[in-house]
């Protein structure tokens, strides 16, 4: 079973692929049977998902804290 980090990385990869597909073939916003399809809103949600993934992945990276004492 993949770790949480591997799953988040997979979500990011899948979301980036969707963004590439949507931006390569942009579609207009339209209404069908009372349901509104707003591609710009969908694209915004996808970008927010990538940002969320980036935040989670950055939180898992090792980091170093440097400090200096004074005497």
N, C-alpha and C positions, 0 to 999 in steps of 0.2 A: 504494500500500500504506500502510495507517495506521501511524503511529508507535507506539512502545511505550506512550507516555502515552495516546494515543487508544484503544489496545486496552484498557489498564487502566481507563480511564474507561468504556468500553463494557461491560466485565465488571462494573464496579460498578453501572452502570445496570440491566443484566440481572438481577443478583443482588437489587437492591432491588425490582425488579418481582416476582421470585419470592417475596420476603419479604412483600410486600403481598398477594399472592395467597394465600399460606399462612395469614397471620394473619386475612385476611378470611373464610376458610372453614376454620377449624381442623378437623383430623381426629385421631382417636384413634390411639394406638399399637396395632398388631395383628400377629398371626402368620398367614401363609399358606404352606402346604406347607413348613413348617420355616424360612421366611424371616421375620425380624422387621422390621417397618416402624415405626420410631420417628421420628415427625414432629418431636418436640422436639430430637432429635439432629441431624436434617437442618436445622432452623432455626438451631441453634447453629453448624453448619458454614457456613451462608450468612452469618451475622453475622460469623464469623471471616474470611470472604472479603472482606466489605466493609471490615473493619478493615485487612486486608492491602492492599487497594486504596488506602485512605486514607493508609497509611504510604508507599506508593510515590509517590502523587500529591503528598503533602506534601514528599517528598524532592526533587521536581523543581521546586518553586516557587522563584522567586528569593528570596534573603534578603539581609539587610544586617547587617554586623557593625559595631557602633559601639565605638570605643575612645577613650580620652582619655589623653594623656600628661601627666606632671607634670614641672615644671621647678623 
